[in-house]
């Protein structure tokens, strides 16, 4: 009996809590341009955000969703799906909120408890409807009836009334990246891959949205992978048309026409090794191709952002055969990317070639202001190959690696 009473009391407490949050300001039925969502206990934050928007000339309001148990801040309300969808991009631009999305809701408050005369829908231009005169009151009565009709249409139109409206002709991807330690947002590059075909769809920075092209593969699987050498590698996979398979996922949201992928990033640590896959060398040469500059500049940025960081630069070749080596002429030669330059040609072992290649990476860092006491060079030749030198993957044996030796 005591257990039954305890359970009943517990349920009563929950019900009271939800009612307290929802009865005062539940969302009416309609479509909303939502800018942010908050837990019921964070109503003060919703109020603060609404006031901030109003201070910036954007009329906004907030309301409670009983079924979602969330408070939504919204900038405009609409009576039709098509009207709401067509306004997404303009509202994102107007409010400065790139995450704005359309949310449909059917009020769960009983009709005889509603007070329609207190509802003042927010229009996209910031105006509200006011009714004071007798003539206006008649018009308002007609409006209330129309609103009830619209609510019925919404109910008939939506089998799932609160499914975010997505994939309306275009799909957008928003990549969020945060420093796992500080929680601060960071801007780093990510690769977006057609997973089945291993084809690069796009390279984009975090903290911004862009239109996501549909993958050509049958599976429609997308992989988003970090592409910044200063942070530990991370990736996340999802299906283009059905991004959210786990509603409790903390890595993925599908709001409106946008899929949000979230990453908590950790910086590289002492002992970790980074392969510079985008640093390329000409055959038998310690001269780099010009397309290597992007990743080399990432190393420079890493060193500049972490003044105490020291690294070891490891060079590797495919096999151990000796041969000719094309190298820089002298210490004054900084023609890092021109195979037709005034370079010198010498004979040497695979270890010598790999040492020269690691050395030119170090020389490039030095040319960008990185002190020589912050890096060391090591050539391994073919002693640490990843694949058999005759295999299809043999080209990956030719590489330069960065090892963090001191943070």
N, C-alpha and C positions, 0 to 999 in steps of 0.2 A: 504493500500500500504506500509506503514511504517513497519507494522508487517511482511509482506512478505519479505521486504528487510532485516529486522533484522534476520528472520529465515534463509534466504539465506546466510547472513554474518556469522551466527553462524555455519551453515553447512560447509561453506567454511573454517572457522577457524579450525574446527575439522578435515576436510579432509587434510588441510595443515599440521596440527600437526601430523596426522598419517603418511602422506607421508614423512614428515621430519624424522620420526623415522624408517620407513620401507624401503625407497628408497635406503638409503646408505648401508644397510647391511641386506637385507632380507635373511632368510634361503633358501637355494636351496631345490629342491625336494629330498626326501630321508628319511632315518631313522637315528635318532640321539640318542646317549647315553647322556641324559640330566642330569646335576648335580645340576642345580639351575635355578630358574625363577625370573625375576625382572620386575617391572613396567617400562613403557617407560621412565619415568622421572628419573629412577635409573640406567641409563646406566653406570655411573661412578662406581657403585658398581660391575656391571658385569665385567667391565674392570679390576677392582681391583682384583676380584676373579680369572679371567683368568691369570693375572700376578702372583698371588700367586701360582696357579697350575704350571705355567711354572717354577717358582723358585724352585719348588719341583720335577722338572723333568718330569712333565706331560703336554704334548702338548694339548692345549685346544683353543677353539674359542667361539664366541657367534654370535647370529643372531636374527632377529626380526620376529615374527609370526604375520602377518597382521590380521588373523581372531581371534587369541587369544589376540592380543594387549599386548603381553608380549615379553620380551627379554629372550632367553634361552642360558645358558652356557652349552656347550657340550664337551665331551672328545673324541668322535669318531663318524664317520659317516659310514653307511652301505647301501648297495644297495638292500638288501632283508630282509624280516621280520624274517625268520628263523635264518639268520646270526646274526641279532641284538639280538634276544631273547636268543640265546645260549651264548651270551657274557655278559649278565646282571651280573651274579655273579662274573665273573672274573674282570669286570670293577669296580664293587663296591669295590672289594678287592684292585685292582690296584690304584684307585683314593682315597680310604679312605672315600668315600661318600656313606653311607648305603642307601641313598634315590635315588640313580641313577635309572632312568627309561628310557624306550624306547619311543620315540615320533616320529610319522610319520607326514610328512608335504609335501604338494604340493605347490610349489612356485606360487604366484599370479602375479608375474611380467610378462609382455608381453614378448614373445620369442624374438622379434626384439629389445627389450631393454636390454636383458640379455647379459652378457659378460662372457661366459663360460671359456674363457682363463684365467680369473682372479680367478676362483674358484680352491682352492687347498684342496681337501678333507683330513680330518685328519684320519689317519689310527690308529688302536688300539695300534700299536707299537710307535706312535708318529711321524712317517715319513709323509712327504707331497710329492706330485707329482710336479716336476719342468720340464719345457719344454723350452729348449733354442736352440738346433740345428734344422736344417731343417728336419732331420730324425725323431727327437722327435716330431716335429710339425705335421708330418703326422700321427704318432701314436696318438697324441693328438686329431686330427680331428676325428679319429675312436672312441676315447674315448668319445668325445662329442656326437657323434651319438648314442653310446651305452647308455649314460646317458639319452638321450631323449627317447630311447626305454624303459629304466627302468622306467622313469617317467610315460610313458603310461601304463606300467604294474601295477605300483602302483595305478594309477587312476582306472584301471579296477578291481584291487584286493580289494580296499577299498571303500565300499559304504559310510563310514564315515571316511574321511581321517585323522582325528585328534583324534579319540578315542584311549585312552591309551591302550596299549596291556596288557591284564591281564589274569589271570587264565590259564596260559600255563602249565598245569600239576600240578603246585604248587602255593599256595597262601601264602603270607607272611603278617604278621601284625606288624606294627610299632606304638607303643604307645608313644605319645609325652605328657609330663607333664611340666607345667610351674607354677612358683609362680605368682599368679594373680597380686600381688602388685609390685614385682620387675621385672617380666618378665623373670627371670632367669630359665633355665631348672633345673628340680629336678628329682632325681632317686628314685622312690617309686614303690611298688609292685601293680599289678593289677590282678584281677581274670577275666578269659575269660570263659563265661558260655554259654552252649547250652540252650537258653532261654526257649524253649518249654518243655524240659525235666528237666530243672533246674539242669543240670549236669555240673560239673566243667571240662572244656576242658584243661585249662592250667593256671598256675600262672607265671607271667613274670614281670620283671622290666621295667620301662619306659626308653626311650632313646635308644632302641635297637629293632631289628627285629627278628622274629622267624617264623618258618613254622606253619601255622594255619590249624589244622585238620578240615575237613568238619564235621559239626554237623550231627547227625543221624536222627534228627527230620525232619518231612516233610516241616515245614516252613523255615528251614535253618536260623533261626534268631539267631544272636549272641548278647550277652551283655558283654560289657567291664566295669568292676566296680573297683573303687579304693579300695585298701586294705591296708591302712596305717592309724593308729589311730591318727597320728598327723595332719591329713588333713580332712576337711569336705568331707563326702562321696559323690561321683559322679558316674554316670553310663551313658552309651550310647549304644543304640541298632541299629543294622543294619543287612541287609540280606547278607548272605555269598556270593552269586553269583552276587548280584546287590547292592553293598555297597552304591553307590551314587544315592540317589533318588532326592535330592535337590542340584543342581549344585552350589547354593549360600551358602551351608552349611559351617560354619566356624569350624565345629567339625570333618569333615571327608573329606579325599581325597582318590582317587584311582588312583595311578600313576604306570604304568607298571604292575608288578605282585604283588604289595604291596598296602595294605590298610592302610592308616595313620589315626589314631584316636587321636584327640587333646583334652587335658584337661587343663583348667586354674584352678589351685587349690588354695583354701583358707585355711589357718591354722585354727584349732579349736579355739574358743573364750570362754571367761568367760561365765559360765552358761550352756555351752553345755555339753551333757552327751554322753559318748561313751560306748557301750556295748562290753565287751570282750567275744565275742561269741566263741573264740577258747581257752578259759581257762576252763578246765574241772576238776571236783572233783570226787573222789571216793565216793561211797554211804555212807551216814552218817559220812563223814569225812571232815576235813579241811586239807586234803592232796591232792595235785594236781597230775593229770596225766602228764607224761613226755612230751606229745605233746603240752602242754600249754606253753612251753618255748618260742616258736617263738613270740607269741603275747605279752608275758610278756617282752621280750627284746625290742619290739617296744615301750612299755611304758617307759622302761629305756632310750631308745634313745630319746624319746620325752622330757623327763625330763632333759637329758644332753644337748640337743640342745636349751632348753629354761630355763636358770638358774633361772629365776624369777617365773617360773610356779609352782603353788601349786594346789594340787588335793584333792578331797574327794573320798575314795574308798567305794562303797556301795555294801553290800552283800544281796542277796535275795534267798529265798527257795520256794519250791512248797508246799504250805500249812503251817499250824501253829502247827502241832503236835510236841510234845516233844519226846525225845528219846536219845539213846546213841550218843556220839560224839567222834570220833578218832581225836586227835589233837597232835601237836608237844609237845615234852616232856618238854622243857623249852626254855628260850631265846637263849641258846647256840645251840639248835637243828636247823640245817639247811637242814635236810633231807626232802626237800619240795615235792619230787616226788616219795617217796617209801612207799607204804602202809604197807609193811612188816617190816618197821623199828622199832626202839625202841621208840614207841610213847606211849602216855597215853590215857586212855579211861575214859570218864566221862559222866554224864547225864546232859541234858540241854534242853532248849526250842529251837524253831526254830530261835528265835532272837539270841540266844547264838551261834547256828551253823553258821548262816549267818555272825555274827560278827567275829567268828574265821576264816571263809573263807576270808573275806575282810582283816583280819589281816595278814594272811599268804601271801597275795599278797603284802602288805606293807613290810613284812619282806623280801620278795624276792628282792624288790627294794632296801631296806637297804643293803642287801648282795652285791649288785652291786654298792654301793657307794652313793646312794641317801639319803640325810639327813632326819631324822625322822620328822623334823619340816616342811617338804615340803608336807606331806600328813597326812590326818586324816581318821579314820575308822568309818563306821557306818553300823550296822546290822539292817535289816528291817524284817527279817523272811519272813512270807507270806503276809505281809500287802500291798505289791505293786505287786501282781501277774499280769502278762500280759494275761494269759488265765485261764480258769477254770481248777482246779487241776486234773480233770478226763478226760480232752480233749486230743486229739492226740498231741497237741502242748504244753502240760504241761511241757515237759522237758525244754522249753525255760524260764520257771519261775525261774529255778535254774541258776543264773547268777551273775556275778560281773560287776559293772559299774564304770566308771571313770568320775567324774564331775570336770570340770575346775573351780576352785574357785578364782584363782588369776593369771593374766598373767605377 
